[in-house]
Amino acid sequence: MEQNDIVCFRVKFLRKMHEFSRNNDTRPIVYLDKKWIKQNNTRGHIWQNSDNTERLKEPI
């Protein structure tokens, strides 16, 4: 059984997503993992394209 606050957050989220869909909102939706919320949280590796011309930069 889930906690009531988690169920409430999920319902709010799904209602908001439905509202975006109903209003034909074309803005991209970006999901973030909690690791990338704080500026100083870094990983030992980075994402980059196959040409090595673009990548996710680590915070300074």
PyMOL Python script that loads the backbone (N, CA, C, O; Angstrom):
from pymol import cmd

cmd.read_pdbstr("""\
ATOM      1  N   MET A   1       0.840  -1.176   0.000  1.00  0.00           N
ATOM      2  CA  MET A   1       0.000   0.000   0.000  1.00  0.00           C
ATOM      3  C   MET A   1       0.884   1.237   0.000  1.00  0.00           C
ATOM      4  O   MET A   1       1.838   1.324   0.773  1.00  0.00           O
ATOM      5  N   GLU A   2       0.573   2.180  -0.853  1.00  0.00           N
ATOM      6  CA  GLU A   2       1.381   3.390  -0.965  1.00  0.00           C
ATOM      7  C   GLU A   2       0.956   4.451   0.046  1.00  0.00           C
ATOM      8  O   GLU A   2      -0.178   4.472   0.525  1.00  0.00           O
ATOM      9  N   GLN A   3       1.897   5.317   0.348  1.00  0.00           N
ATOM     10  CA  GLN A   3       1.599   6.415   1.255  1.00  0.00           C
ATOM     11  C   GLN A   3       0.669   7.405   0.560  1.00  0.00           C
ATOM     12  O   GLN A   3       0.753   7.601  -0.652  1.00  0.00           O
ATOM     13  N   ASN A   4      -0.197   8.011   1.319  1.00  0.00           N
ATOM     14  CA  ASN A   4      -1.198   8.928   0.763  1.00  0.00           C
ATOM     15  C   ASN A   4      -0.579  10.113   0.044  1.00  0.00           C
ATOM     16  O   ASN A   4      -1.095  10.541  -0.989  1.00  0.00           O
ATOM     17  N   ASP A   5       0.521  10.656   0.567  1.00  0.00           N
ATOM     18  CA  ASP A   5       1.135  11.825  -0.079  1.00  0.00           C
ATOM     19  C   ASP A   5       1.711  11.467  -1.447  1.00  0.00           C
ATOM     20  O   ASP A   5       1.672  12.285  -2.367  1.00  0.00           O
ATOM     21  N   ILE A   6       2.243  10.258  -1.591  1.00  0.00           N
ATOM     22  CA  ILE A   6       2.791   9.826  -2.884  1.00  0.00           C
ATOM     23  C   ILE A   6       1.660   9.648  -3.896  1.00  0.00           C
ATOM     24  O   ILE A   6       1.787  10.050  -5.052  1.00  0.00           O
ATOM     25  N   VAL A   7       0.568   9.053  -3.464  1.00  0.00           N
ATOM     26  CA  VAL A   7      -0.597   8.889  -4.342  1.00  0.00           C
ATOM     27  C   VAL A   7      -1.106  10.262  -4.776  1.00  0.00           C
ATOM     28  O   VAL A   7      -1.454  10.453  -5.941  1.00  0.00           O
ATOM     29  N   CYS A   8      -1.150  11.202  -3.864  1.00  0.00           N
ATOM     30  CA  CYS A   8      -1.625  12.551  -4.172  1.00  0.00           C
ATOM     31  C   CYS A   8      -0.725  13.229  -5.212  1.00  0.00           C
ATOM     32  O   CYS A   8      -1.220  13.850  -6.153  1.00  0.00           O
ATOM     33  N   PHE A   9       0.597  13.110  -5.040  1.00  0.00           N
ATOM     34  CA  PHE A   9       1.522  13.691  -6.009  1.00  0.00           C
ATOM     35  C   PHE A   9       1.353  13.066  -7.394  1.00  0.00           C
ATOM     36  O   PHE A   9       1.409  13.761  -8.408  1.00  0.00           O
ATOM     37  N   ARG A  10       1.148  11.753  -7.426  1.00  0.00           N
ATOM     38  CA  ARG A  10       0.963  11.072  -8.708  1.00  0.00           C
ATOM     39  C   ARG A  10      -0.311  11.552  -9.400  1.00  0.00           C
ATOM     40  O   ARG A  10      -0.306  11.784 -10.609  1.00  0.00           O
ATOM     41  N   VAL A  11      -1.393  11.704  -8.651  1.00  0.00           N
ATOM     42  CA  VAL A  11      -2.663  12.176  -9.216  1.00  0.00           C
ATOM     43  C   VAL A  11      -2.498  13.585  -9.769  1.00  0.00           C
ATOM     44  O   VAL A  11      -2.976  13.881 -10.865  1.00  0.00           O
ATOM     45  N   LYS A  12      -1.822  14.462  -9.018  1.00  0.00           N
ATOM     46  CA  LYS A  12      -1.586  15.831  -9.495  1.00  0.00           C
ATOM     47  C   LYS A  12      -0.768  15.824 -10.779  1.00  0.00           C
ATOM     48  O   LYS A  12      -1.073  16.554 -11.721  1.00  0.00           O
ATOM     49  N   PHE A  13       0.270  14.999 -10.814  1.00  0.00           N
ATOM     50  CA  PHE A  13       1.117  14.896 -11.999  1.00  0.00           C
ATOM     51  C   PHE A  13       0.313  14.419 -13.208  1.00  0.00           C
ATOM     52  O   PHE A  13       0.393  15.020 -14.279  1.00  0.00           O
ATOM     53  N   LEU A  14      -0.448  13.362 -13.047  1.00  0.00           N
ATOM     54  CA  LEU A  14      -1.225  12.821 -14.165  1.00  0.00           C
ATOM     55  C   LEU A  14      -2.289  13.805 -14.645  1.00  0.00           C
ATOM     56  O   LEU A  14      -2.556  13.897 -15.843  1.00  0.00           O
ATOM     57  N   ARG A  15      -2.886  14.527 -13.727  1.00  0.00           N
ATOM     58  CA  ARG A  15      -3.867  15.544 -14.139  1.00  0.00           C
ATOM     59  C   ARG A  15      -3.198  16.652 -14.941  1.00  0.00           C
ATOM     60  O   ARG A  15      -3.755  17.120 -15.934  1.00  0.00           O
ATOM     61  N   LYS A  16      -2.022  17.071 -14.527  1.00  0.00           N
ATOM     62  CA  LYS A  16      -1.288  18.118 -15.237  1.00  0.00           C
ATOM     63  C   LYS A  16      -0.890  17.631 -16.635  1.00  0.00           C
ATOM     64  O   LYS A  16      -1.017  18.376 -17.606  1.00  0.00           O
ATOM     65  N   MET A  17      -0.409  16.384 -16.743  1.00  0.00           N
ATOM     66  CA  MET A  17      -0.043  15.834 -18.053  1.00  0.00           C
ATOM     67  C   MET A  17      -1.269  15.740 -18.966  1.00  0.00           C
ATOM     68  O   MET A  17      -1.180  16.002 -20.166  1.00  0.00           O
ATOM     69  N   HIS A  18      -2.390  15.369 -18.396  1.00  0.00           N
ATOM     70  CA  HIS A  18      -3.627  15.298 -19.176  1.00  0.00           C
ATOM     71  C   HIS A  18      -4.038  16.690 -19.651  1.00  0.00           C
ATOM     72  O   HIS A  18      -4.485  16.861 -20.785  1.00  0.00           O
ATOM     73  N   GLU A  19      -3.884  17.676 -18.780  1.00  0.00           N
ATOM     74  CA  GLU A  19      -4.209  19.058 -19.144  1.00  0.00           C
ATOM     75  C   GLU A  19      -3.329  19.537 -20.294  1.00  0.00           C
ATOM     76  O   GLU A  19      -3.820  20.169 -21.230  1.00  0.00           O
ATOM     77  N   PHE A  20      -2.029  19.239 -20.231  1.00  0.00           N
ATOM     78  CA  PHE A  20      -1.123  19.614 -21.324  1.00  0.00           C
ATOM     79  C   PHE A  20      -1.573  18.968 -22.628  1.00  0.00           C
ATOM     80  O   PHE A  20      -1.613  19.621 -23.671  1.00  0.00           O
ATOM     81  N   SER A  21      -1.903  17.710 -22.566  1.00  0.00           N
ATOM     82  CA  SER A  21      -2.335  16.981 -23.758  1.00  0.00           C
ATOM     83  C   SER A  21      -3.631  17.560 -24.322  1.00  0.00           C
ATOM     84  O   SER A  21      -3.766  17.737 -25.533  1.00  0.00           O
ATOM     85  N   ARG A  22      -4.557  17.845 -23.456  1.00  0.00           N
ATOM     86  CA  ARG A  22      -5.862  18.377 -23.872  1.00  0.00           C
ATOM     87  C   ARG A  22      -5.728  19.757 -24.519  1.00  0.00           C
ATOM     88  O   ARG A  22      -6.485  20.089 -25.432  1.00  0.00           O
ATOM     89  N   ASN A  23      -4.777  20.554 -24.056  1.00  0.00           N
ATOM     90  CA  ASN A  23      -4.569  21.909 -24.578  1.00  0.00           C
ATOM     91  C   ASN A  23      -3.580  21.959 -25.740  1.00  0.00           C
ATOM     92  O   ASN A  23      -3.195  23.043 -26.179  1.00  0.00           O
ATOM     93  N   ASN A  24      -3.168  20.801 -26.240  1.00  0.00           N
ATOM     94  CA  ASN A  24      -2.210  20.714 -27.350  1.00  0.00           C
ATOM     95  C   ASN A  24      -0.929  21.501 -27.063  1.00  0.00           C
ATOM     96  O   ASN A  24      -0.385  22.161 -27.948  1.00  0.00           O
ATOM     97  N   ASP A  25      -0.471  21.425 -25.853  1.00  0.00           N
ATOM     98  CA  ASP A  25       0.765  22.091 -25.457  1.00  0.00           C
ATOM     99  C   ASP A  25       1.945  21.345 -26.093  1.00  0.00           C
ATOM    100  O   ASP A  25       2.113  20.145 -25.879  1.00  0.00           O
ATOM    101  N   THR A  26       2.749  22.056 -26.869  1.00  0.00           N
ATOM    102  CA  THR A  26       3.846  21.410 -27.609  1.00  0.00           C
ATOM    103  C   THR A  26       5.199  21.575 -26.938  1.00  0.00           C
ATOM    104  O   THR A  26       6.216  21.149 -27.486  1.00  0.00           O
ATOM    105  N   ARG A  27       5.227  22.189 -25.760  1.00  0.00           N
ATOM    106  CA  ARG A  27       6.509  22.328 -25.058  1.00  0.00           C
ATOM    107  C   ARG A  27       7.038  20.951 -24.679  1.00  0.00           C
ATOM    108  O   ARG A  27       6.265  20.072 -24.299  1.00  0.00           O
ATOM    109  N   PRO A  28       8.345  20.759 -24.779  1.00  0.00           N
ATOM    110  CA  PRO A  28       8.897  19.452 -24.389  1.00  0.00           C
ATOM    111  C   PRO A  28       8.815  19.254 -22.880  1.00  0.00           C
ATOM    112  O   PRO A  28       8.932  20.204 -22.106  1.00  0.00           O
ATOM    113  N   ILE A  29       8.616  18.026 -22.486  1.00  0.00           N
ATOM    114  CA  ILE A  29       8.599  17.673 -21.068  1.00  0.00           C
ATOM    115  C   ILE A  29       9.924  17.002 -20.760  1.00  0.00           C
ATOM    116  O   ILE A  29      10.310  16.036 -21.418  1.00  0.00           O
ATOM    117  N   VAL A  30      10.616  17.521 -19.756  1.00  0.00           N
ATOM    118  CA  VAL A  30      11.934  17.012 -19.402  1.00  0.00           C
ATOM    119  C   VAL A  30      11.856  16.394 -18.016  1.00  0.00           C
ATOM    120  O   VAL A  30      11.394  17.027 -17.066  1.00  0.00           O
ATOM    121  N   TYR A  31      12.312  15.156 -17.911  1.00  0.00           N
ATOM    122  CA  TYR A  31      12.346  14.464 -16.635  1.00  0.00           C
ATOM    123  C   TYR A  31      13.781  14.465 -16.125  1.00  0.00           C
ATOM    124  O   TYR A  31      14.712  14.130 -16.859  1.00  0.00           O
ATOM    125  N   LEU A  32      13.950  14.840 -14.872  1.00  0.00           N
ATOM    126  CA  LEU A  32      15.286  14.886 -14.279  1.00  0.00           C
ATOM    127  C   LEU A  32      15.418  13.845 -13.179  1.00  0.00           C
ATOM    128  O   LEU A  32      14.513  13.646 -12.369  1.00  0.00           O
ATOM    129  N   ASP A  33      16.553  13.199 -13.175  1.00  0.00           N
ATOM    130  CA  ASP A  33      16.901  12.307 -12.084  1.00  0.00           C
ATOM    131  C   ASP A  33      17.410  13.186 -10.948  1.00  0.00           C
ATOM    132  O   ASP A  33      18.037  14.213 -11.209  1.00  0.00           O
ATOM    133  N   LYS A  34      17.162  12.822  -9.722  1.00  0.00           N
ATOM    134  CA  LYS A  34      17.549  13.679  -8.603  1.00  0.00           C
ATOM    135  C   LYS A  34      19.053  13.930  -8.536  1.00  0.00           C
ATOM    136  O   LYS A  34      19.478  14.898  -7.906  1.00  0.00           O
ATOM    137  N   LYS A  35      19.871  13.085  -9.169  1.00  0.00           N
ATOM    138  CA  LYS A  35      21.317  13.285  -9.166  1.00  0.00           C
ATOM    139  C   LYS A  35      21.723  14.587  -9.840  1.00  0.00           C
ATOM    140  O   LYS A  35      22.741  15.179  -9.484  1.00  0.00           O
ATOM    141  N   TRP A  36      20.946  15.030 -10.797  1.00  0.00           N
ATOM    142  CA  TRP A  36      21.337  16.183 -11.595  1.00  0.00           C
ATOM    143  C   TRP A  36      20.677  17.470 -11.117  1.00  0.00           C
ATOM    144  O   TRP A  36      20.784  18.497 -11.789  1.00  0.00           O
ATOM    145  N   ILE A  37      20.011  17.440  -9.996  1.00  0.00           N
ATOM    146  CA  ILE A  37      19.344  18.636  -9.484  1.00  0.00           C
ATOM    147  C   ILE A  37      20.362  19.623  -8.906  1.00  0.00           C
ATOM    148  O   ILE A  37      20.292  20.818  -9.193  1.00  0.00           O
ATOM    149  N   LYS A  38      21.291  19.143  -8.109  1.00  0.00           N
ATOM    150  CA  LYS A  38      22.273  20.016  -7.483  1.00  0.00           C
ATOM    151  C   LYS A  38      23.445  20.256  -8.419  1.00  0.00           C
ATOM    152  O   LYS A  38      23.889  19.341  -9.112  1.00  0.00           O
ATOM    153  N   GLN A  39      23.936  21.458  -8.441  1.00  0.00           N
ATOM    154  CA  GLN A  39      25.003  21.834  -9.368  1.00  0.00           C
ATOM    155  C   GLN A  39      26.278  21.035  -9.151  1.00  0.00           C
ATOM    156  O   GLN A  39      26.953  20.699 -10.124  1.00  0.00           O
ATOM    157  N   ASN A  40      26.630  20.724  -7.928  1.00  0.00           N
ATOM    158  CA  ASN A  40      27.913  20.085  -7.656  1.00  0.00           C
ATOM    159  C   ASN A  40      27.881  18.569  -7.700  1.00  0.00           C
ATOM    160  O   ASN A  40      28.907  17.927  -7.473  1.00  0.00           O
ATOM    161  N   ASN A  41      26.730  17.982  -7.987  1.00  0.00           N
ATOM    162  CA  ASN A  41      26.669  16.529  -8.155  1.00  0.00           C
ATOM    163  C   ASN A  41      27.190  16.175  -9.537  1.00  0.00           C
ATOM    164  O   ASN A  41      26.608  16.585 -10.542  1.00  0.00           O
ATOM    165  N   THR A  42      28.262  15.430  -9.600  1.00  0.00           N
ATOM    166  CA  THR A  42      28.837  15.040 -10.893  1.00  0.00           C
ATOM    167  C   THR A  42      29.004  13.540 -10.959  1.00  0.00           C
ATOM    168  O   THR A  42      28.951  12.844  -9.945  1.00  0.00           O
ATOM    169  N   ARG A  43      29.205  13.057 -12.161  1.00  0.00           N
ATOM    170  CA  ARG A  43      29.426  11.633 -12.404  1.00  0.00           C
ATOM    171  C   ARG A  43      30.843  11.433 -12.903  1.00  0.00           C
ATOM    172  O   ARG A  43      31.491  12.389 -13.329  1.00  0.00           O
ATOM    173  N   GLY A  44      31.324  10.226 -12.857  1.00  0.00           N
ATOM    174  CA  GLY A  44      32.651   9.908 -13.340  1.00  0.00           C
ATOM    175  C   GLY A  44      32.725   9.832 -14.854  1.00  0.00           C
ATOM    176  O   GLY A  44      33.817   9.786 -15.420  1.00  0.00           O
ATOM    177  N   HIS A  45      31.572   9.817 -15.516  1.00  0.00           N
ATOM    178  CA  HIS A  45      31.540   9.784 -16.979  1.00  0.00           C
ATOM    179  C   HIS A  45      30.514  10.797 -17.471  1.00  0.00           C
ATOM    180  O   HIS A  45      29.714  11.309 -16.689  1.00  0.00           O
ATOM    181  N   ILE A  46      30.541  11.085 -18.776  1.00  0.00           N
ATOM    182  CA  ILE A  46      29.621  12.065 -19.341  1.00  0.00           C
ATOM    183  C   ILE A  46      28.942  11.468 -20.562  1.00  0.00           C
ATOM    184  O   ILE A  46      29.392  10.459 -21.105  1.00  0.00           O
ATOM    185  N   TRP A  47      27.853  12.101 -20.988  1.00  0.00           N
ATOM    186  CA  TRP A  47      27.185  11.717 -22.229  1.00  0.00           C
ATOM    187  C   TRP A  47      27.766  12.547 -23.356  1.00  0.00           C
ATOM    188  O   TRP A  47      28.015  13.741 -23.186  1.00  0.00           O
ATOM    189  N   GLN A  48      27.984  11.928 -24.500  1.00  0.00           N
ATOM    190  CA  GLN A  48      28.441  12.674 -25.669  1.00  0.00           C
ATOM    191  C   GLN A  48      27.983  11.945 -26.922  1.00  0.00           C
ATOM    192  O   GLN A  48      27.649  10.761 -26.887  1.00  0.00           O
ATOM    193  N   ASN A  49      27.976  12.683 -28.037  1.00  0.00           N
ATOM    194  CA  ASN A  49      27.540  12.062 -29.276  1.00  0.00           C
ATOM    195  C   ASN A  49      28.689  11.246 -29.881  1.00  0.00           C
ATOM    196  O   ASN A  49      29.814  11.285 -29.382  1.00  0.00           O
ATOM    197  N   SER A  50      28.405  10.521 -30.938  1.00  0.00           N
ATOM    198  CA  SER A  50      29.416   9.634 -31.531  1.00  0.00           C
ATOM    199  C   SER A  50      30.559  10.387 -32.198  1.00  0.00           C
ATOM    200  O   SER A  50      31.636   9.818 -32.380  1.00  0.00           O
ATOM    201  N   ASP A  51      30.354  11.664 -32.572  1.00  0.00           N
ATOM    202  CA  ASP A  51      31.412  12.460 -33.190  1.00  0.00           C
ATOM    203  C   ASP A  51      32.281  13.183 -32.160  1.00  0.00           C
ATOM    204  O   ASP A  51      33.261  13.831 -32.526  1.00  0.00           O
ATOM    205  N   ASN A  52      31.933  13.077 -30.889  1.00  0.00           N
ATOM    206  CA  ASN A  52      32.639  13.769 -29.801  1.00  0.00           C
ATOM    207  C   ASN A  52      32.606  15.283 -29.963  1.00  0.00           C
ATOM    208  O   ASN A  52      33.530  15.969 -29.528  1.00  0.00           O
ATOM    209  N   THR A  53      31.555  15.813 -30.584  1.00  0.00           N
ATOM    210  CA  THR A  53      31.462  17.256 -30.773  1.00  0.00           C
ATOM    211  C   THR A  53      30.510  17.905 -29.774  1.00  0.00           C
ATOM    212  O   THR A  53      30.582  19.110 -29.537  1.00  0.00           O
ATOM    213  N   GLU A  54      29.628  17.114 -29.195  1.00  0.00           N
ATOM    214  CA  GLU A  54      28.679  17.642 -28.211  1.00  0.00           C
ATOM    215  C   GLU A  54      28.674  16.722 -27.017  1.00  0.00           C
ATOM    216  O   GLU A  54      28.818  15.506 -27.142  1.00  0.00           O
ATOM    217  N   ARG A  55      28.503  17.334 -25.840  1.00  0.00           N
ATOM    218  CA  ARG A  55      28.458  16.515 -24.638  1.00  0.00           C
ATOM    219  C   ARG A  55      27.778  17.281 -23.517  1.00  0.00           C
ATOM    220  O   ARG A  55      27.608  18.498 -23.589  1.00  0.00           O
ATOM    221  N   LEU A  56      27.396  16.556 -22.488  1.00  0.00           N
ATOM    222  CA  LEU A  56      26.857  17.176 -21.288  1.00  0.00           C
ATOM    223  C   LEU A  56      28.042  17.630 -20.452  1.00  0.00           C
ATOM    224  O   LEU A  56      28.862  16.817 -20.027  1.00  0.00           O
ATOM    225  N   LYS A  57      28.125  18.919 -20.221  1.00  0.00           N
ATOM    226  CA  LYS A  57      29.262  19.454 -19.496  1.00  0.00           C
ATOM    227  C   LYS A  57      29.080  19.305 -17.993  1.00  0.00           C
ATOM    228  O   LYS A  57      27.971  19.457 -17.479  1.00  0.00           O
ATOM    229  N   GLU A  58      30.139  19.014 -17.308  1.00  0.00           N
ATOM    230  CA  GLU A  58      30.097  18.918 -15.855  1.00  0.00           C
ATOM    231  C   GLU A  58      30.089  20.302 -15.260  1.00  0.00           C
ATOM    232  O   GLU A  58      30.686  21.211 -15.836  1.00  0.00           O
ATOM    233  N   PRO A  59      29.430  20.506 -14.116  1.00  0.00           N
ATOM    234  CA  PRO A  59      29.417  21.829 -13.490  1.00  0.00           C
ATOM    235  C   PRO A  59      30.815  22.281 -13.096  1.00  0.00           C
ATOM    236  O   PRO A  59      31.683  21.469 -12.776  1.00  0.00           O
ATOM    237  N   ILE A  60      31.012  23.581 -13.126  1.00  0.00           N
ATOM    238  CA  ILE A  60      32.302  24.149 -12.728  1.00  0.00           C
ATOM    239  C   ILE A  60      32.258  24.463 -11.242  1.00  0.00           C
ATOM    240  O   ILE A  60      33.241  24.953 -10.685  1.00  0.00           O
TER     241      ILE A  60
END
""", "prot")
cmd.dss("prot")
cmd.show_as("cartoon", "prot")
cmd.util.cbc("prot")
cmd.orient("prot")
